[in-house]
Amino acid sequence: MIDAKEVAGALYGLWRLVRWDEKALGFFNATEDGFWRSFMAAVFVAPLQATYQVSVYLTMDEPPSACRMAAIESIEYVILWTLYPLVMFYIVKLLDRETEFFGYAVAYNWFQLGVGFVAMPVVILSQLQVLPLAISGFFDSMIFVAYVTYAAFIARAGLKVSIGTGIGIVVIDILLTLMVGQVTLRMLS
């Protein structure tokens, strides 16, 4: 089980990453155990994700049954949190960066916590149409640009690769997310 000291170290590391500090990676538990415990970030973000899914359900013209949607969205959530690290496990072998995998993956998972807590409230308010469309679109664009920028920085620093390779890794992340999202949409219709 993860302890408060490890969470505090990860949050401090996340704060330093936001400040573009490559040394921030030293604050994450870059071990196999730390890798598995970093998935606690998914548990911390889950309530916001569930709130978002409820907001989507409430605004659908013809929603599926609540049980069906909850089951499909729960499976999607688990897949989204596990598919990318699994794919990266093999990509780091191709890049000859196996020794950096745990450090990168742990930082990436905790980064997802930061993304969740910053982006999800905006996305929920947008979905519920509390924010005007223009403001919502602006925030969506800013969140996307910030995500790509920081995720590329983390890939570059964590895997010790070029910025071009870091951007390529982010593109893989985005494409996997879009692919899983499309499958989910088909399952819900």
C-alpha positions as CSV (number, residue, x, y, z in Angstrom):
1,M,0.0,0.0,0.0
2,I,1.1,3.5,-0.7
3,D,2.1,5.7,2.3
4,A,1.7,9.4,2.8
5,K,5.4,10.1,2.4
6,E,5.4,8.6,-1.1
7,V,2.3,10.5,-2.1
8,A,3.8,13.7,-0.7
9,G,7.0,13.1,-2.7
10,A,5.1,12.4,-5.9
11,L,3.0,15.6,-5.4
12,Y,6.2,17.6,-4.8
13,G,7.7,16.0,-7.9
14,L,4.6,16.9,-9.8
15,W,4.9,20.5,-8.6
16,R,8.5,20.7,-9.7
17,L,7.6,19.2,-13.1
18,V,5.1,22.0,-13.6
19,R,8.0,24.4,-13.1
20,W,10.0,22.6,-15.8
21,D,12.5,21.1,-13.4
22,E,14.0,17.9,-14.8
23,K,15.3,17.1,-11.3
24,A,11.7,16.6,-10.3
25,L,11.9,13.0,-11.5
26,G,14.1,12.3,-8.5
27,F,11.1,12.8,-6.2
28,F,9.1,9.9,-7.7
29,N,9.6,6.3,-6.5
30,A,11.2,5.1,-9.8
31,T,11.0,1.4,-8.8
32,E,8.7,-1.4,-9.9
33,D,6.9,-1.1,-6.6
34,G,6.6,2.6,-7.1
35,F,5.2,2.0,-10.6
36,W,2.4,-0.2,-9.3
37,R,1.7,2.2,-6.4
38,S,1.6,5.2,-8.8
39,F,-1.7,3.8,-10.1
40,M,-3.2,5.1,-6.9
41,A,-3.4,8.4,-8.9
42,A,-6.2,6.6,-10.9
43,V,-8.1,6.0,-7.6
44,F,-7.7,9.7,-6.6
45,V,-9.0,10.9,-10.0
46,A,-11.8,8.3,-10.2
47,P,-14.4,10.5,-8.4
48,L,-13.9,13.3,-10.8
49,Q,-14.1,10.9,-13.7
50,A,-17.3,9.4,-12.3
51,T,-18.8,12.9,-12.0
52,Y,-17.8,13.7,-15.6
53,Q,-19.5,10.5,-16.7
54,V,-22.7,11.4,-14.8
55,S,-22.7,14.8,-16.5
56,V,-22.4,13.1,-19.9
57,Y,-25.2,10.7,-19.0
58,L,-27.4,13.6,-17.9
59,T,-26.9,15.5,-21.2
60,M,-27.4,12.6,-23.6
61,D,-30.6,12.7,-25.8
62,E,-31.1,8.9,-25.6
63,P,-28.8,7.5,-22.8
64,P,-28.2,3.8,-22.4
65,S,-29.2,2.2,-19.1
66,A,-27.2,3.6,-16.2
67,C,-25.8,0.2,-15.4
68,R,-24.6,-0.4,-19.0
69,M,-23.0,3.0,-19.1
70,A,-21.4,2.6,-15.7
71,A,-20.0,-0.8,-16.7
72,I,-18.6,0.4,-20.0
73,E,-17.2,3.6,-18.7
74,S,-15.5,1.8,-15.8
75,I,-13.9,-0.7,-18.2
76,E,-12.8,2.2,-20.4
77,Y,-11.2,4.0,-17.3
78,V,-9.2,0.9,-16.4
79,I,-8.1,0.4,-20.0
80,L,-7.0,4.0,-20.4
81,W,-4.9,3.8,-17.3
82,T,-3.3,0.5,-18.2
83,L,-3.0,0.5,-22.0
84,Y,-0.5,3.3,-22.4
85,P,2.0,2.0,-19.8
86,L,1.7,-1.4,-21.4
87,V,2.4,0.0,-24.9
88,M,5.3,2.1,-23.5
89,F,6.8,-1.0,-21.9
90,Y,7.5,-2.2,-25.4
91,I,8.3,1.2,-26.9
92,V,11.1,1.8,-24.4
93,K,12.7,-1.5,-25.5
94,L,12.6,-0.2,-29.1
95,L,14.2,3.1,-27.9
96,D,16.8,1.2,-25.8
97,R,15.5,3.0,-22.7
98,E,14.4,0.1,-20.5
99,T,16.3,1.4,-17.5
100,E,14.2,4.7,-17.6
101,F,10.8,3.0,-17.9
102,F,9.8,3.0,-14.2
103,G,10.9,6.5,-13.6
104,Y,9.0,7.8,-16.6
105,A,5.9,5.7,-16.0
106,V,5.7,6.7,-12.4
107,A,6.1,10.4,-13.3
108,Y,3.5,10.0,-16.1
109,N,0.9,8.4,-13.8
110,W,1.3,11.1,-11.2
111,F,1.1,13.7,-14.0
112,Q,-2.3,12.3,-14.9
113,L,-3.4,13.1,-11.3
114,G,-2.5,16.7,-11.9
115,V,-4.2,16.8,-15.3
116,G,-7.3,15.2,-13.7
117,F,-7.6,17.8,-10.9
118,V,-6.9,20.7,-13.2
119,A,-8.8,19.7,-16.3
120,M,-11.8,17.6,-15.1
121,P,-13.6,20.4,-13.3
122,V,-13.5,22.5,-16.4
123,V,-14.6,19.6,-18.6
124,I,-17.5,18.9,-16.2
125,L,-18.6,22.5,-16.2
126,S,-18.4,22.5,-20.0
127,Q,-20.4,19.3,-20.3
128,L,-23.1,20.7,-18.1
129,Q,-23.1,23.9,-20.2
130,V,-22.3,26.0,-17.1
131,L,-19.5,27.6,-19.0
132,P,-20.3,29.5,-22.2
133,L,-19.2,27.7,-25.4
134,A,-16.5,30.2,-26.3
135,I,-14.9,30.0,-22.8
136,S,-15.3,26.2,-22.8
137,G,-13.5,26.0,-26.2
138,F,-10.8,28.3,-25.0
139,F,-10.1,26.3,-21.9
140,D,-10.3,23.0,-23.8
141,S,-7.6,24.3,-26.2
142,M,-5.4,25.6,-23.4
143,I,-5.7,22.3,-21.6
144,F,-4.8,20.4,-24.7
145,V,-1.7,22.5,-25.5
146,A,-0.6,22.4,-21.8
147,Y,-1.0,18.6,-21.8
148,V,1.0,18.0,-25.0
149,T,3.7,20.4,-23.8
150,Y,4.1,18.9,-20.3
151,A,3.7,15.3,-21.4
152,A,6.4,15.8,-24.1
153,F,8.7,17.4,-21.4
154,I,8.1,14.4,-19.1
155,A,8.8,12.0,-21.9
156,R,12.0,13.8,-22.9
157,A,13.3,14.2,-19.4
158,G,12.1,10.8,-18.1
159,L,13.2,8.7,-21.0
160,K,16.2,10.8,-21.9
161,V,15.1,11.2,-25.5
162,S,15.0,14.1,-28.0
163,I,12.1,16.5,-27.9
164,G,10.9,15.1,-31.2
165,T,10.8,11.6,-29.8
166,G,9.0,13.0,-26.7
167,I,6.3,14.5,-29.0
168,G,6.0,11.3,-30.9
169,I,5.4,9.5,-27.6
170,V,2.7,12.0,-26.7
171,V,1.1,11.4,-30.1
172,I,1.0,7.7,-29.3
173,D,-0.7,8.5,-26.0
174,I,-3.3,10.7,-27.7
175,L,-4.0,8.2,-30.5
176,L,-4.5,5.3,-28.0
177,T,-6.9,7.5,-26.0
178,L,-8.9,8.4,-29.1
179,M,-9.0,4.8,-30.2
180,V,-10.3,3.6,-26.8
181,G,-12.8,6.5,-26.8
182,Q,-14.2,5.5,-30.3
183,V,-14.6,1.9,-29.2
184,T,-16.4,3.1,-26.1
185,L,-18.8,5.3,-28.1
186,R,-19.7,2.3,-30.3
187,M,-20.4,0.2,-27.3
188,L,-22.7,2.8,-25.8
189,S,-24.7,3.4,-29.0
